[in-house]
Protein backbone atom coordinates (compact mmCIF):
# COMPACT_ATOMS: atom_id res chain seq x y z
CA UNK A 1 0.00 0.00 0.00
CA UNK A 2 1.50 3.22 -1.02
CA UNK A 3 1.45 6.74 0.49
CA UNK A 4 0.89 9.75 -1.57
CA UNK A 5 2.14 13.16 -0.98
CA UNK A 6 -0.74 15.44 -0.54
CA UNK A 7 -1.50 18.74 1.09
CA UNK A 8 -2.03 17.03 4.41
CA UNK A 9 1.27 15.47 4.17
CA UNK A 10 2.99 18.73 3.45
CA UNK A 11 1.21 20.42 6.37
CA UNK A 12 2.27 17.66 8.66
CA UNK A 13 5.84 17.95 7.36
CA UNK A 14 5.76 21.70 7.75
CA UNK A 15 4.58 21.36 11.36
CA UNK A 16 7.35 19.03 12.15
CA UNK A 17 9.88 21.35 10.59
CA UNK A 18 8.64 24.31 12.63
CA UNK A 19 8.70 22.25 15.77
CA UNK A 20 12.28 21.22 15.10
CA UNK A 21 13.32 24.80 14.59
CA UNK A 22 11.69 25.78 17.85
CA UNK A 23 13.48 23.01 19.65
CA UNK A 24 16.77 23.93 18.07
CA UNK A 25 16.20 27.54 18.97
CA UNK A 26 15.37 26.64 22.56
CA UNK A 27 18.32 24.29 22.73
CA UNK A 28 20.65 26.96 21.42
CA UNK A 29 19.43 29.47 24.04
CA UNK A 30 19.90 26.95 26.81
CA UNK A 31 23.40 26.22 25.68
CA UNK A 32 24.22 29.90 25.70
CA UNK A 33 22.92 30.21 29.24
CA UNK A 34 24.94 27.20 30.32
CA UNK A 35 28.04 28.62 28.72
CA UNK A 36 27.38 31.97 30.31
CA UNK A 37 26.82 30.32 33.64
CA UNK A 38 29.95 28.26 33.22
CA UNK A 39 31.87 31.34 32.28
CA UNK A 40 30.58 33.15 35.34
CA UNK A 41 31.37 30.13 37.48
CA UNK A 42 34.84 29.89 36.03
CA UNK A 43 35.37 33.61 36.61
CA UNK A 44 34.17 33.25 40.18
CA UNK A 45 36.47 30.29 40.72
CA UNK A 46 39.37 32.21 39.25
CA UNK A 47 38.52 35.13 41.50
CA UNK A 48 38.33 32.79 44.47
CA UNK A 49 41.67 31.27 43.55
CA UNK A 50 43.17 34.72 43.14
CA UNK A 51 41.66 35.82 46.43
CA UNK A 52 42.98 32.68 48.06
CA UNK A 53 46.41 33.31 46.59
CA UNK A 54 46.28 36.94 47.61
CA UNK A 55 45.08 35.92 51.07
CA UNK A 56 47.86 33.36 51.38
CA UNK A 57 50.42 35.89 50.20
CA UNK A 58 49.01 38.50 52.56
CA UNK A 59 49.00 36.07 55.47
CA UNK A 60 52.55 35.07 54.62
CA UNK A 61 53.57 38.70 54.50
CA UNK A 62 51.76 39.42 57.77
CA UNK A 63 53.35 36.43 59.43
CA UNK A 64 56.71 37.43 58.01
CA UNK A 65 56.29 40.99 59.30
CA UNK A 66 55.09 39.75 62.68
CA UNK A 67 58.06 37.39 62.75
CA UNK A 68 60.35 40.23 61.84
CA UNK A 69 58.88 42.36 64.60
CA UNK A 70 59.27 39.47 67.04
CA UNK A 71 62.88 38.99 65.95
CA UNK A 72 63.56 42.71 66.27
CA UNK A 73 61.90 42.72 69.70
CA UNK A 74 64.03 39.77 70.80
CA UNK A 75 67.12 41.43 69.37
CA UNK A 76 66.28 44.62 71.20
CA UNK A 77 65.78 42.63 74.39
CA UNK A 78 69.09 40.82 73.88
CA UNK A 79 70.82 44.10 73.15
CA UNK A 80 69.35 45.55 76.32
CA UNK A 81 70.56 42.50 78.25
CA UNK A 82 73.99 42.75 76.65
CA UNK A 83 74.14 46.46 77.47
CA UNK A 84 73.08 45.73 81.03
CA UNK A 85 75.75 43.05 81.33
CA UNK A 86 78.30 45.43 79.78
CA UNK A 87 77.36 48.10 82.32
CA UNK A 88 77.70 45.56 85.12
CA UNK A 89 81.05 44.46 83.70
CA UNK A 90 82.26 48.06 83.50
CA UNK A 91 81.07 48.67 87.03
CA UNK A 92 82.81 45.48 88.21
CA UNK A 93 86.00 46.53 86.45
CA UNK A 94 85.87 49.91 88.15
CA UNK A 95 85.27 48.22 91.50
CA UNK A 96 88.13 45.80 90.84
CA UNK A 97 90.40 48.70 89.86
CA UNK A 98 89.39 50.57 93.01
CA UNK A 99 89.92 47.46 95.12
CA UNK A 100 93.30 46.85 93.50
CA UNK A 101 94.28 50.44 94.18
CA UNK A 102 93.06 50.13 97.74
CA UNK A 103 94.88 46.80 98.08
CA UNK A 104 98.06 48.34 96.72
CA UNK A 105 97.75 51.20 99.18
CA UNK A 106 97.15 48.74 102.02
CA UNK A 107 100.13 46.64 100.96
CA UNK A 108 102.30 49.75 100.91
CA UNK A 109 100.97 50.68 104.34
CA UNK A 110 101.68 47.16 105.60
CA UNK A 111 105.20 47.39 104.21
CA UNK A 112 105.63 50.81 105.79
CA UNK A 113 104.38 49.60 109.14
CA UNK A 114 106.51 46.47 108.89
CA UNK A 115 109.55 48.57 108.11
CA UNK A 116 108.66 51.01 110.86
CA UNK A 117 108.19 48.20 113.37
CA UNK A 118 111.47 46.67 112.31
CA UNK A 119 113.24 50.03 112.64
CA UNK A 120 111.68 50.61 116.02
CA UNK A 121 113.07 47.26 117.18
CA UNK A 122 116.54 47.63 115.68
CA UNK A 123 119.24 47.35 118.30
CA UNK A 124 122.49 49.19 117.59
CA UNK A 125 125.65 47.98 119.26
CA UNK A 126 127.15 51.11 120.72
CA UNK A 127 129.70 49.80 123.23
CA UNK A 128 131.37 46.62 124.40
CA UNK A 129 132.57 45.48 127.81
CA UNK A 130 135.03 42.57 128.13
CA UNK A 131 135.73 41.12 131.55
CA UNK A 132 139.52 40.85 131.84
CA UNK A 133 139.89 39.44 135.36
CA UNK A 134 138.50 39.27 138.87
CA UNK A 135 140.53 39.29 142.11
CA UNK A 136 139.50 38.52 145.69
CA UNK A 137 136.00 37.42 146.64
CA UNK A 138 132.72 38.83 147.82
CA UNK A 139 133.01 36.86 151.10
CA UNK A 140 136.23 38.63 152.02
CA UNK A 141 134.85 41.90 150.67
CA UNK A 142 137.92 42.48 148.53
CA UNK A 143 136.45 41.51 145.17
CA UNK A 144 137.63 43.67 142.29
CA UNK A 145 136.82 43.41 138.60
CA UNK A 146 138.95 44.64 135.74
CA UNK A 147 137.22 45.18 132.41
CA UNK A 148 137.71 46.99 129.12
CA UNK A 149 135.24 49.45 127.65
CA UNK A 150 135.17 50.50 124.00
CA UNK A 151 132.59 52.30 121.88
CA UNK A 152 131.53 50.73 118.56
CA UNK A 153 130.63 52.09 115.15
CA UNK A 154 127.53 51.21 113.13
CA UNK A 155 129.07 47.92 111.95
CA UNK A 156 130.03 46.87 115.47
CA UNK A 157 133.75 47.62 115.16
CA UNK A 158 135.71 49.52 117.81
CA UNK A 159 136.14 53.20 117.01
CA UNK A 160 138.84 53.78 119.60
CA UNK A 161 141.37 51.91 121.68
CA UNK A 162 139.72 49.98 124.55
CA UNK A 163 140.07 51.60 127.95
CA UNK A 164 140.74 49.51 131.07
CA UNK A 165 138.95 50.13 134.35
CA UNK A 166 138.94 48.39 137.71
CA UNK A 167 136.02 48.64 140.13
CA UNK A 168 135.33 47.18 143.54
CA UNK A 169 132.85 44.32 143.44
CA UNK A 170 131.38 42.80 140.26
CA UNK A 171 128.62 45.28 139.36
CA UNK A 172 129.22 48.01 136.81
CA UNK A 173 126.97 50.94 135.89
CA UNK A 174 127.07 52.63 132.49
CA UNK A 175 125.94 56.24 132.88
CA UNK A 176 124.74 57.88 129.65
CA UNK A 177 122.63 60.67 128.22
CA UNK A 178 119.99 59.39 125.81
CA UNK A 179 117.94 61.30 123.25
CA UNK A 180 114.88 59.51 121.86
CA UNK A 181 113.13 60.79 118.76
CA UNK A 182 109.49 60.52 117.80
CA UNK A 183 108.32 57.21 116.37
CA UNK A 184 107.31 58.99 113.15
CA UNK A 185 110.89 60.19 112.57
CA UNK A 186 112.22 56.68 113.19
CA UNK A 187 109.55 55.08 110.95
CA UNK A 188 110.44 57.21 107.92
CA UNK A 189 114.16 56.66 108.57
CA UNK A 190 114.92 60.35 108.96
CA UNK A 191 118.70 60.54 108.38
CA UNK A 192 119.19 62.67 111.50
CA UNK A 193 116.53 61.08 113.69
CA UNK A 194 116.39 57.44 112.56
CA UNK A 195 117.78 56.17 115.87
CA UNK A 196 118.18 57.30 119.43
CA UNK A 197 121.33 59.21 120.37
CA UNK A 198 123.55 58.19 123.22
CA UNK A 199 126.43 59.95 124.94
CA UNK A 200 128.38 57.89 127.49
CA UNK A 201 129.31 59.96 130.51
CA UNK A 202 131.04 57.49 132.82
CA UNK A 203 131.25 53.98 134.24
CA UNK A 204 131.35 53.20 137.94
CA UNK A 205 131.09 50.30 140.35
CA UNK A 206 128.46 49.63 142.97
CA UNK A 207 130.77 50.81 145.74
CA UNK A 208 131.53 54.13 144.03
CA UNK A 209 129.66 57.38 143.98
CA UNK A 210 128.60 58.25 140.41
CA UNK A 211 130.57 61.48 140.63
CA UNK A 212 133.66 59.41 141.35
CA UNK A 213 133.17 57.20 138.29
CA UNK A 214 135.47 57.00 135.28
CA UNK A 215 134.61 59.62 132.60
CA UNK A 216 133.96 58.54 129.02
CA UNK A 217 132.63 61.05 126.41
CA UNK A 218 133.07 64.69 127.36
CA UNK A 219 129.79 66.53 127.94
CA UNK A 220 129.01 68.87 125.03
CA UNK A 221 130.78 66.73 122.42
CA UNK A 222 129.23 64.46 119.85
CA UNK A 223 129.32 60.80 120.99
CA UNK A 224 132.23 58.85 119.56
CA UNK A 225 129.86 56.20 118.14
CA UNK A 226 128.22 58.76 115.85
CA UNK A 227 131.29 60.53 114.57
CA UNK A 228 132.24 57.97 111.95
CA UNK A 229 135.17 60.04 110.76
CA UNK A 230 133.07 63.09 109.96
CA UNK A 231 132.40 66.39 111.60
CA UNK A 232 129.21 66.50 113.69
CA UNK A 233 126.31 68.26 112.06
CA UNK A 234 124.90 71.50 113.45
CA UNK A 235 121.84 69.48 114.47
CA UNK A 236 123.96 67.09 116.56
CA UNK A 237 126.05 69.87 118.08
CA UNK A 238 122.88 71.70 119.05
CA UNK A 239 121.38 68.64 120.74
CA UNK A 240 124.43 67.77 122.82
CA UNK A 241 125.33 71.32 123.75
CA UNK A 242 121.71 72.04 124.86
CA UNK A 243 120.82 68.54 126.11
CA UNK A 244 119.48 69.56 129.53
CA UNK A 245 117.68 72.56 128.04
CA UNK A 246 115.68 70.26 125.73
CA UNK A 247 115.20 67.79 128.59
CA UNK A 248 113.46 70.53 130.59
CA UNK A 249 111.65 72.29 127.71
CA UNK A 250 109.55 69.61 125.96
CA UNK A 251 107.84 72.12 123.66
CA UNK A 252 111.16 73.15 122.13
CA UNK A 253 112.30 69.53 122.10
CA UNK A 254 109.20 68.52 120.15
CA UNK A 255 110.06 71.06 117.46
CA UNK A 256 113.32 69.17 116.99
CA UNK A 257 111.47 65.84 116.84
CA UNK A 258 112.77 64.86 120.28
CA UNK A 259 110.41 62.61 122.24
CA UNK A 260 112.54 62.30 125.38
CA UNK A 261 115.94 63.40 126.68
CA UNK A 262 117.22 62.04 129.97
CA UNK A 263 120.00 60.16 131.70
CA UNK A 264 120.18 56.36 131.99
CA UNK A 265 122.44 54.13 134.02
CA UNK A 266 121.77 50.45 133.31
CA UNK A 267 123.99 48.09 135.26
CA UNK A 268 125.26 44.55 134.79
CA UNK A 269 126.85 41.88 136.97
CA UNK A 270 130.22 41.06 135.39
CA UNK A 271 131.37 37.43 135.13
CA UNK A 272 134.85 36.34 134.00
CA UNK A 273 134.96 35.00 130.44
CA UNK A 274 131.97 37.07 129.31
CA UNK A 275 131.51 39.91 126.85
CA UNK A 276 128.67 42.40 127.24
CA UNK A 277 127.33 44.42 124.34
CA UNK A 278 125.67 47.71 125.22
CA UNK A 279 122.71 48.08 122.87
CA UNK A 280 120.68 51.12 121.92
CA UNK A 281 117.25 50.57 120.38
CA UNK A 282 116.14 52.94 117.63
CA UNK A 283 113.16 54.16 119.63
CA UNK A 284 114.28 53.18 123.11
CA UNK A 285 117.11 53.20 125.59
CA UNK A 286 120.12 51.14 126.60
CA UNK A 287 120.27 47.43 127.33
CA UNK A 288 122.83 44.63 127.61
CA UNK A 289 123.35 41.40 125.71
CA UNK A 290 125.72 38.69 126.94
CA UNK A 291 128.00 36.35 125.01
CA UNK A 292 131.11 34.30 125.67
CA UNK A 293 134.40 36.11 125.37
CA UNK A 294 136.35 34.82 122.34
CA UNK A 295 139.46 32.85 123.11
CA UNK A 296 142.69 34.83 123.30
CA UNK A 297 144.01 35.50 119.81
CA UNK A 298 140.68 34.86 118.05
CA UNK A 299 139.01 38.10 119.02
CA UNK A 300 139.30 39.89 115.71
CA UNK A 301 137.29 42.85 116.95
CA UNK A 302 139.99 43.57 119.48
C-alpha positions in Angstrom: 0.0 0.0 0.0 1.5 3.2 -1.0 1.5 6.7 0.5 0.9 9.8 -1.6 2.1 13.2 -1.0 -0.7 15.4 -0.5 -1.5 18.7 1.1 -2.0 17.0 4.4 1.3 15.5 4.2 3.0 18.7 3.5 1.2 20.4 6.4 2.3 17.7 8.7 5.8 17.9 7.4 5.8 21.7 7.7 4.6 21.4 11.4 7.4 19.0 12.1 9.9 21.4 10.6 8.6 24.3 12.6 8.7 22.2 15.8 12.3 21.2 15.1 13.3 24.8 14.6 11.7 25.8 17.8 13.5 23.0 19.6 16.8 23.9 18.1 16.2 27.5 19.0 15.4 26.6 22.6 18.3 24.3 22.7 20.7 27.0 21.4 19.4 29.5 24.0 19.9 27.0 26.8 23.4 26.2 25.7 24.2 29.9 25.7 22.9 30.2 29.2 24.9 27.2 30.3 28.0 28.6 28.7 27.4 32.0 30.3 26.8 30.3 33.6 30.0 28.3 33.2 31.9 31.3 32.3 30.6 33.1 35.3 31.4 30.1 37.5 34.8 29.9 36.0 35.4 33.6 36.6 34.2 33.3 40.2 36.5 30.3 40.7 39.4 32.2 39.2 38.5 35.1 41.5 38.3 32.8 44.5 41.7 31.3 43.5 43.2 34.7 43.1 41.7 35.8 46.4 43.0 32.7 48.1 46.4 33.3 46.6 46.3 36.9 47.6 45.1 35.9 51.1 47.9 33.4 51.4 50.4 35.9 50.2 49.0 38.5 52.6 49.0 36.1 55.5 52.6 35.1 54.6 53.6 38.7 54.5 51.8 39.4 57.8 53.3 36.4 59.4 56.7 37.4 58.0 56.3 41.0 59.3 55.1 39.8 62.7 58.1 37.4 62.8 60.4 40.2 61.8 58.9 42.4 64.6 59.3 39.5 67.0 62.9 39.0 66.0 63.6 42.7 66.3 61.9 42.7 69.7 64.0 39.8 70.8 67.1 41.4 69.4 66.3 44.6 71.2 65.8 42.6 74.4 69.1 40.8 73.9 70.8 44.1 73.2 69.4 45.5 76.3 70.6 42.5 78.3 74.0 42.8 76.6 74.1 46.5 77.5 73.1 45.7 81.0 75.8 43.1 81.3 78.3 45.4 79.8 77.4 48.1 82.3 77.7 45.6 85.1 81.0 44.5 83.7 82.3 48.1 83.5 81.1 48.7 87.0 82.8 45.5 88.2 86.0 46.5 86.5 85.9 49.9 88.2 85.3 48.2 91.5 88.1 45.8 90.8 90.4 48.7 89.9 89.4 50.6 93.0 89.9 47.5 95.1 93.3 46.8 93.5 94.3 50.4 94.2 93.1 50.1 97.7 94.9 46.8 98.1 98.1 48.3 96.7 97.7 51.2 99.2 97.1 48.7 102.0 100.1 46.6 101.0 102.3 49.7 100.9 101.0 50.7 104.3 101.7 47.2 105.6 105.2 47.4 104.2 105.6 50.8 105.8 104.4 49.6 109.1 106.5 46.5 108.9 109.6 48.6 108.1 108.7 51.0 110.9 108.2 48.2 113.4 111.5 46.7 112.3 113.2 50.0 112.6 111.7 50.6 116.0 113.1 47.3 117.2 116.5 47.6 115.7 119.2 47.4 118.3 122.5 49.2 117.6 125.6 48.0 119.3 127.1 51.1 120.7 129.7 49.8 123.2 131.4 46.6 124.4 132.6 45.5 127.8 135.0 42.6 128.1 135.7 41.1 131.6 139.5 40.9 131.8 139.9 39.4 135.4 138.5 39.3 138.9 140.5 39.3 142.1 139.5 38.5 145.7 136.0 37.4 146.6 132.7 38.8 147.8 133.0 36.9 151.1 136.2 38.6 152.0 134.8 41.9 150.7 137.9 42.5 148.5 136.4 41.5 145.2 137.6 43.7 142.3 136.8 43.4 138.6 139.0 44.6 135.7 137.2 45.2 132.4 137.7 47.0 129.1 135.2 49.5 127.6 135.2 50.5 124.0 132.6 52.3 121.9 131.5 50.7 118.6 130.6 52.1 115.2 127.5 51.2 113.1 129.1 47.9 112.0 130.0 46.9 115.5 133.7 47.6 115.2 135.7 49.5 117.8 136.1 53.2 117.0 138.8 53.8 119.6 141.4 51.9 121.7 139.7 50.0 124.6 140.1 51.6 127.9 140.7 49.5 131.1 138.9 50.1 134.4 138.9 48.4 137.7 136.0 48.6 140.1 135.3 47.2 143.5 132.9 44.3 143.4 131.4 42.8 140.3 128.6 45.3 139.4 129.2 48.0 136.8 127.0 50.9 135.9 127.1 52.6 132.5 125.9 56.2 132.9 124.7 57.9 129.7 122.6 60.7 128.2 120.0 59.4 125.8 117.9 61.3 123.2 114.9 59.5 121.9 113.1 60.8 118.8 109.5 60.5 117.8 108.3 57.2 116.4 107.3 59.0 113.1 110.9 60.2 112.6 112.2 56.7 113.2 109.6 55.1 110.9 110.4 57.2 107.9 114.2 56.7 108.6 114.9 60.3 109.0 118.7 60.5 108.4 119.2 62.7 111.5 116.5 61.1 113.7 116.4 57.4 112.6 117.8 56.2 115.9 118.2 57.3 119.4 121.3 59.2 120.4 123.6 58.2 123.2 126.4 60.0 124.9 128.4 57.9 127.5 129.3 60.0 130.5 131.0 57.5 132.8 131.2 54.0 134.2 131.3 53.2 137.9 131.1 50.3 140.4 128.5 49.6 143.0 130.8 50.8 145.7 131.5 54.1 144.0 129.7 57.4 144.0 128.6 58.3 140.4 130.6 61.5 140.6 133.7 59.4 141.3 133.2 57.2 138.3 135.5 57.0 135.3 134.6 59.6 132.6 134.0 58.5 129.0 132.6 61.0 126.4 133.1 64.7 127.4 129.8 66.5 127.9 129.0 68.9 125.0 130.8 66.7 122.4 129.2 64.5 119.9 129.3 60.8 121.0 132.2 58.9 119.6 129.9 56.2 118.1 128.2 58.8 115.8 131.3 60.5 114.6 132.2 58.0 112.0 135.2 60.0 110.8 133.1 63.1 110.0 132.4 66.4 111.6 129.2 66.5 113.7 126.3 68.3 112.1 124.9 71.5 113.5 121.8 69.5 114.5 124.0 67.1 116.6 126.1 69.9 118.1 122.9 71.7 119.1 121.4 68.6 120.7 124.4 67.8 122.8 125.3 71.3 123.7 121.7 72.0 124.9 120.8 68.5 126.1 119.5 69.6 129.5 117.7 72.6 128.0 115.7 70.3 125.7 115.2 67.8 128.6 113.5 70.5 130.6 111.6 72.3 127.7 109.5 69.6 126.0 107.8 72.1 123.7 111.2 73.1 122.1 112.3 69.5 122.1 109.2 68.5 120.2 110.1 71.1 117.5 113.3 69.2 117.0 111.5 65.8 116.8 112.8 64.9 120.3 110.4 62.6 122.2 112.5 62.3 125.4 115.9 63.4 126.7 117.2 62.0 130.0 120.0 60.2 131.7 120.2 56.4 132.0 122.4 54.1 134.0 121.8 50.5 133.3 124.0 48.1 135.3 125.3 44.6 134.8 126.8 41.9 137.0 130.2 41.1 135.4 131.4 37.4 135.1 134.8 36.3 134.0 135.0 35.0 130.4 132.0 37.1 129.3 131.5 39.9 126.9 128.7 42.4 127.2 127.3 44.4 124.3 125.7 47.7 125.2 122.7 48.1 122.9 120.7 51.1 121.9 117.2 50.6 120.4 116.1 52.9 117.6 113.2 54.2 119.6 114.3 53.2 123.1 117.1 53.2 125.6 120.1 51.1 126.6 120.3 47.4 127.3 122.8 44.6 127.6 123.3 41.4 125.7 125.7 38.7 126.9 128.0 36.3 125.0 131.1 34.3 125.7 134.4 36.1 125.4 136.4 34.8 122.3 139.5 32.9 123.1 142.7 34.8 123.3 144.0 35.5 119.8 140.7 34.9 118.1 139.0 38.1 119.0 139.3 39.9 115.7 137.3 42.8 117.0 140.0 43.6 119.5 
